[in-house]
Amino acid sequence: MSPEQAVLPYATWPSPISTAEVARSGPRPAYPTVAGGQVWWTEDRPAEGGRTTIMRRDPDGALHELLAAPWSARTRVHEYGGRSYAVVPGGGVVFANLADQRLHLVLTDGEPRPITPEPDRDAALRYADMTVRDGRVWCVRERHHDDGRVSRSIVSVPLDGSAEPHEHVGGSDFYAYPELSPDGEHLAYICWDHPRMPWNGTELRITRLADGRSRTLCGGPAESVLAPRWCGDRHLYLVSDRSGWWNLYRIALDGTAPEALHPAEEEFAGPLWQLGAHPYAVLDDGRIAVLHGRGDLRLGVLDPADGTLTDLDVPYTGWAPALDRDGRSLAGIGYGPATPRSVVRLDLPTGRAEELRQDAGEPPETAYLPVARSVEIEGRSGRRVHAFVHPPSNPRCRGEGAPPYIVSVHGGPTSHSTSAPELEKAFFTSRGIGVLDVNYGGSTGYGRAYRDRLRGEWGVVDVEDVIAAAGWLAAQGLADPARIAIRGGSAGGWTAMAACCASDAFAGGVSYYGVSALGPLVAATHDFESRYVEWLVGPEDPALYASREPLARVAGVSCPMLLLQGLSDPVVPPAQSRAFADALAERGVPCTYMTFEGEAHGFRRVETRSAALATELAFYQQIFRG
């Protein structure tokens, strides 16, 4: 204990991490590409209306921003988007522009120009998951029809925009990972149909381009296949969960069964919410750079000849599931206990790692960052629940007794939290409020059986697990049982609201654009998730839905609530939060309902993020008082 630490009430500690700093931070670097010594990636600009730009780092260290405002490299395929650009050999990039969703080509020091036709309606044609080969862009195209239908296909577009996109594959509801064979004869890809989500079941198919004949190599309704990469002209690498874990396999085009390269009860990939990220990279010597682990993913090199996997000695404890390589260089997004998500270039022969860009512009003093600890909590009926503890941390202050805590619930719900340090978490922990990230049953990162706990049980298993987490915090003496709140966004907002309906374990609840009612969600949400509720809860049944949804169980809420909502949200329409706020008001439950014009599913603008965070802190300070 430092003698300089002042004893102050929890939730009031002075901190150098301001709302404005958090709001301005978070460029969220993503989708790295490395070629010829240069590295590209996308990053957000919260202070510029939340637009997304493309960055390039040259071998001499020079950093270039390729898109000036108002250009924004963001695709709306599946509404969640994904990889929105591809590097053009010899210089330049092709990208999907947010405003019109058309593909544009921008050459070195040039202005972007469109290479796809203007649709009849705004954003009716969308493109994602791009690669450039032999003067053409290969990608997934999403078409929004006049009658409300949405269809998808794999197309190619000439780089000079001289012809309309040519459709190579169509007929399935969804496509991902278009990959041309080295000889250009075959196209490999992943596809699936409603009502499945890509973590439920997908198929790996190949199409012979000469005649359009297609066949399925592996996958199906109960096998999630992801991320094919060619291994010569007659074999493919892929990730499959046929063993119960997303592991790496190799398969021949002759239809023989996939060969497991390194069977392990670990994940080698993550859920396909966004298109275009590859969780492994084939190196020049035939070995494979892979990401693997539980919760957090570690970086290693796998030798497919004998199955040996060797972790690399790098100062990063976790990685985003997106790698790229060129020659001796590997690029990815890594993080460590005191290192925010960073674009990292790794020199493979020497093992030297170089950070090119961090998620936070100027990280605070390390002592203000919480050190995450992975824990296992005993849930209902003895089931294991995974979580990360982020305790209060401030070198200038300490409190007396057990501190308040926030039980934080990730969205998805088929997703998970990691141990990556985030300025938003540190904003709370540096003020004396701990954070517990709960990877409730149904989360990814821990195998298919753990993921499938939520099948038909959304609103039950997730709620039971976060309530158990609050009880565990109190039982361990980590938190004051009277000062535990819960927060979540999207599907996490649903769980936060539902937990407050089902239990008095929480002093307050915060929902960011959360789901409150299933019937309206099914009727109004976007195509990608339009059948998701069938897996999460079941076929539409008013009685079943009412037994799960927060709006129908609002009478159980006795704690104050804070609801924050973007008014342009296409995923969870604003009516969801509005209805829950109205129901709370009718029952006299304290509720603050805050809306933001122009914001969609996930706040991107600096003024929105700052206002939301300030309101949330004030909410906690009020409910934790005393």
N, C-alpha and C positions, 0 to 999 in steps of 0.2 A: 504493500500500500504506500503510495507516494505521500509524503508529508504535505505536499502542495495541493493535494486534492481537497476541495471544499465539499462539505457535507450539505447537499441541497436536495429538495424533494425530487423524486423521479418525475420524468416528463417535463421538467423545467430547466434541465441543465443547458447552459449556454453552449452553442456549437458553431464552428466556422462553416458548417454545411448549411447554406441557406436554401429557401425554396427556389429562388432565382437560379442558384447554381445547379441544383438538381434539374430544374426545368430546361436550362441551357445545355446540360450535359446529355449524354446518351446518344452520340452519333450512331450507335448500334452498327458498327462495321460488320459487313456480311458478304458472303459469296466471293471469296478471294479467287483470283485467277493469276497464275504466274506464267510468264513466257519471255524468253530472251533476256532474262535478268530484270525485267519489269514486273511489277505486281499491281493488279487492279482490285478494287473492291467498291461496294456501295456503302454510303453512310447517310444518315438523316441529318436534317438541318432544322431543329426545333425553332430556332430564332428566325427562320425564313418560311414560316407558314407550315413547317413540317415536311417540306419537300425532300426528296432523296436525290443525291448527286452521285457521280462516279469519280473515284479518285485513282490516280496512277502514281506509283513511286518508281523512279528511275534508278539505275545502278549507282549513280553518283549521289543519291540521296535526295535529289530534287523531287518535290511533291507537286502534283498538278491536279487541279480540279477541272474535269472535262466538261461539265455542264454548268453554265451560268443560270441564275434565276431568270425566268420562272420555270425552266425545264425541270422535270422531275422524273427520274427513272424508276417508275413503280408500275407494276402490272396488277390488274384486278382480276386475273383468272382465279376462279374459286373464291373471289373476294379477298382471300388471304394472300394472294399473289405468290411471290417467290423470286427466283433469280430473274432479273429484268434486263439483263444485258449479256452480250457475248463479245469477246475480243476478235477483231478482224486481223488475220495474218498480215503483217506488214504495217500495221498501225491503224488506229481508229477502233470504234466500238459501234455495235448495233444495240439499240435499247428501246424498250417500250415506254412511251411518254404517258404520264398519268392523265393529262387533260383529255387527250383524244384516243388513247390506247393503241395508236398506230406504232409500227416499228419505224425507227428513224436511224439513219446512218450519220455518224459524225466522224470525220477524219481529223488527223492531227491539225490543230489550230483552225479548224473549219467550223461552219455552222451546221447544226443538225438539219437533215432533209428527210422527208418521209419516203419509205420504200414500199409501203403497203397502201392499198386504196382506202379512200375515205368512206366509212360506212354510211348507210342511209340514216342511221340514228346514232346519237352520241354513245360512244363506247360499246357499240353492238358487236364489234370484232376485237378480240383481245388475244394477246400472244405472251407466252412464257416458256421457260425451260429451253433456252436457245443454245445452239451451237452453230459454228460457221465452218463449212467444208466445201471446197471446190467452187467458190464463188456464190454459194447459196447459204441462206439461213434456214436451218431445220429447227422446228419448234412445235409446241402445242398451240393450237388455235381454239378459242372459245367463241361461239357464235350465239348471240341473243336474238331470237326470232321475234317477229312482230306479235305473234300469238302468245308470247311468254315462255315458249320452250327455250331450252338451252342445249346446244349440241357441241361436241368437241371432236377434234381430229388432229392428225399430225400432218403438217404441211411443210413445204420448202418454198423459199422466196428468193429470187435473184437479188444479189447485193445492190445492183444498180437500179432496182425497182422497175425494170423494163417489162415485167410480165406479172400477171396476177399470181397469188399464191397457188401452188399446185398441191392438191390433197393426195396423200399417199395412203393413209389409213383412216378409216372412220367406222362408225357403227356401234362402238362401245360408248358408255356414258362418260368415261374418264380415261385420260391418258397421261403418262409421265415418262421421263427419262428416254427420249428418242436418241438412239445411238447407232450410227452408221458403222458397218464393218470396215476394216482397213481396206479391203478390195472394192468397197462401194456396192457390193451385190445385195447385201441384206440390211434391213433396218430392224433393230431390236428395240423393244419398248415394254412398258408395264401398262396394263389396262384393267379396269374393273367396272362393275355396273351397280346401279341402285338395287337393293337398299344398303349394300356394303359400303363401309368406309375403307380406306387403304390399309388400315391396321387390322381389319377383319379378314379380308381375302382379296388377293389380286392375282393376275396371271402374267407370266413372262411369255411374250410372243415374238416371233420373227416374221417379217414379210420379205419375200423376194421381190426386189424392185422391178425386175424385168417384166414380170407378169402379174404382180400383185397378190400372189398366193401366200397365205398366212397360215401359221400353225402355232399351237401352244406348246412350249417346252416344259413348263412346270407351273405350279400354283393352282389356286382354286378357291372355293368359298371359305375354306378354313385354313388357308395358308397365305400369309402376307409376304409377298416377294417384292424386293425393292432394288434399285440402283444397279442395273446391269452395266457391265463394262466388257468390251471385247478382249479376248485373249487369243490373238491371231484371228484367222478368218473362220475357224471351225469350232471355237469354244467361247464361252462367256463366263465371267465372274458374276455373282449375284449375291444378295443378302436375302435370307429366308428365315422364317420362324417355325419351320416344320418340326424342329426339335423342341419347341417351346421357348426358344430364345432366338433373336435375330442374329444369326451366325453367317459366316462367309462360305460360299460354295463355288464350285466350278461345274459347268455342265457342257456337254457336247451337243452339237446340232443334230446328231443322229437319234436323239430321244432317250439316251440312257439316263439313269437316275442321277441327280446331282451328287457330287462328291463333296463332303464336308472337309474344309481345309484345316480347321482348328476347332473341333467341337468344344464348347465351353458354356457354362451357365452364366453367360455375360451377354450384353447387348453390343452389337457392332453397328447399330444404326438407331435412328429415332423415328417418331411418327411423321408421316408425310402430310403435314399441314400446309407446307409451302413447297412449290415445285423447284427443282433445279439444284439442290445441294447433294453432293456426292460424299458419303462418309468414309471413302477409302480412295487411294490413288495407286495405280500400277506404276512401279518405278522402272527405269531403263534396264536394270539388271534382272528384271522378272519378279523381284520381291514386291510386296504390297505394303504401303503405309496404311495402317488401320487405326481406327478409334474403337476402344472397347472398354467395358466396365459395367458397373451398376450405379445408377444415379449419375455420377460424373463419368466421363469417358477419358481414358488415358491414351496417349499416342505410342504406338509400337510399330514394329516392322515384322511382317509375317512372310516366311519362306514357304510358298506353296509346294515346293518339292518335298519337304519333309514335315511340314506343319508346325515348325518351331515359331514361336512368337516372342520377340524380345522388345521390352519397353525401352523407349529412348530416354536418356538422362537429360531431361529438360526442366526448367523451373516453372512448369505449368502443371497444375493438378487436374485440369479439366479442359475440354475442347468442345466447341460447337461442331455438330456433325457435318462439316464441309471442308474438304481438302482438295488441293490441286497441286500438280507438280509439273516441272519442266527441267529436264536435264538433272542437275545436281541440287535443284532448289525445290523445297516443299513449302506451300503456303497454307495457313489455317488461322482459325480464331481461337486463341488460347487464353486461359486465365489461371490465377493462383490465389493463395490466401490473401495477399495484399495487392494483387495485380488485377485490375478490371479487364474485361474482355478486350483483347488486343489483336490486331493483325500481326501475325508472326511469320517471318521468313526463316526457314531452317536450311542451313547448308548441310546436306546429307553426309558428304565425306568427312567433314570436321565435327559435325554435331553442333555447330555454333548457331544460336538462335538470336534473331534481331527483331525487336519490336518496332513496327512501322507506324502504328497508330493505336491509341487507346480509346476505350469507350468513354472515359471521363477525360476532359481536357487537362485539368490539373488536379490529380488525386489529392485528397487531404492527407495530413500527417497520418502515418500508418496507425498510430494509437487510437485514432478516431474510427477505424474500421473494425467491425466485429470479426472475430475468427470463427468461421462456421464449424460446427461439430455435427457429424452424422450420428443419428441415434435411431434405435428401434423401440417402438412403443407397443405395448400390449393393448390391442383393441378388443372389441367384443368377441366373446367365445374364444379368446386366446389368440386371435389372428394377429400377425405381425404387421405393423404400420411403420413405414419409413418416414424420416423427417430430418431437417437440418435446424439446429439451434444457433441463433445469432444473438449472443447476450449483449446487454448494454455495455458500451465501451466509450470512455472519455477520460483522457489523462489528467484533466483538471477537476473532475467531479466524481463523487461517489454518493450513494444513497444509504439509507438505513433500512434494514428489513428486506423482504423480498420485493423485487421490482414489478411493475406492470408488464404485461406481454401482449403482443398481437399474434393471434393464430392466423397465418397467411395461407390462403387457399389459391392454388394456381388455376388457370383457366383450362379450356380444352373441352371436356374433362380428360380426354386421352392425351395427356402431356405430363410434364413433371418439372419440378424446381431443381436447381443445382446449387452447388456451394459457391458459385461465382459471386464475388463481391459486387454489390450494386450501391450506387450513391443514394438511391432512394431508401434502401434499408438502413444505410449508415445515417441518413437524416434522422431516423427514429432512434436507433440504438445510441447515437452520440448524445441524445437528449434524455437517455435513461429509460427507454422503452425497448424491451427485448422483442425479438421476432422469431417465431417458430414456423418454418416452411414445412407444411405437411404434404407428403406424397401419399395421399390416401389410396385405398384400394381402388384400382382402375387406372392408376398412373402408369406411365411408361417408365422404362429404365430398369425394370426388375423382372422381366420375363412375361410371357403370354398369360400364364395362370394368374399372376398378380393383376395384369391388365384386364383380364376377363372377369375379375371380381365384380365389376360394375355392370356387367351384362344383365339387363333387366332390373338393376338395383340402384339406378341413379336416384338420389334423394333418400336413400337408405344407407348404403355402405359408406358413401362419402360423408354423410352427416354423422353417422356413428363414429367414424374415425376422427373427425375434427373435434367432436365432443370428448372422445377418449384422450385426444392430445391435450385439450385444456385440463382435463383431470390429471393427466400425467405431469404437466408443468407444476400444478399445485402440490401433488404428492411428492415430487422430487424436491420441493422447496425452492424451485427456480422462480416461481411467480407467486404473487399475491392472488389467491383465488378470487378475491372480490374485484380484482382489476385485470381481468383478461378480456380482451376484445377480439373480434374476428373480422377479417377483411378478405375480399376476393373480387376478381374481375371476370365478366362474362360467365362461363360455367362456374367459376369460383364465386361469383356474386350470387348465383343460385344456391350454392352450398352454404354461403354465409347467411343468406336470408332464411334458408330452410333450417339451419342449425339454431337460429334465434327463435324460430317457430317451435322447435322441438325440445328446447332445453333452456334452463336459466343459468347455464354455465358462463354466459358472456355478459359483460357489463355494457356492451354496445356492439353494433354491427355496421360495417361499411361495405357497400356494393358499388362497384364500378360497372355500369352497363350490364347488369345481371339479368338473368332469366327469372321471371316470376310466375309465368303461366305457360303450360305446354301447348294447349290448343291453339292459341294465337301465334305462338312461335312456329308451330308446324305449318300454319296457314300462310305466314308472312315471310319466313326466313328464306335465304338464298338456296340455290339448287344444290350446291355441294353438300350442305348439311340437312337437306330437306327430309331425308329418311333416317337421319342419325338417331332421333328420339325412339324409333322403333327398336333399335338395339339397346339403347340406354334404359328404356322403360318398358316398351311394348307397343303393340298396335293401338291405335287411337281408341281410348275407352274413357269416357268422362269420369267414371267412378275411380278407375285406377289413377288417372291423371290428378284428380282432386286429392288422392291420398298422398301424393308426392309433392305437388307444387306449392311454393310458398304462399301464393295469393289465396289459395283455398284453405290454408292453415294459419292465416295471419292472426287469428285470435290467440294463438299461443305466444305471440311476441309481447314481452314486457319491458324490454330494454330499448334505449334510444337507438335510432337508425340514421345513417347518412347514405343517401343515394345520389350518385353522380352519373350523368348520362349525356352522350353526344346526340344531337338532334338530327344528324345525317347518317345514323348507324343503319347499314343494310343487313347486318347479321342479327342483332337483337334490337328490334325497333323500339323507339322511345316509349311507346305505349306500355311496354313491360314494366319499366321503372315507375311511370306515372300511375299505373293502376295500383301498384303496391304502396306507393306514397299516399294515394287517396284512401286506401283501405286502412292504413295506419292512422291517418288523420281522423277518420270516422270513429275509431276506437280510442282516440285520445292519447295515442302513443307518440312521444316526441319524435319527430322526423324532419330532417332537412333534405330537401330535394333540389338539386342543383343541375342545371342544364347548360350546354355549350353549343352555340350555333356553329355550324360548319364542321364539327368534329364527328368522326365516324366511330368504328369499333377499335378503340385504342387511341388515346389522346396524343396528338403529335405537335401541337402548337405550344410555344413556350409560355404564352400568357394563360392558356388553359391548364397546362401542367402545374404552373406555379400557383394558380388560384385553387385548384383541386387539392394540392398538397397542403397549402396553408389552411384550408378549411378542414381537412382531415386531422391535422395536428391539433387545431383548436378543439375539434370534437373529442379527441382523446384526452386532452388536458382537462376538459370539462368533466368527462365521465370518470377519470382517474383521480379527480381532486379529493383530497382528504385521505 
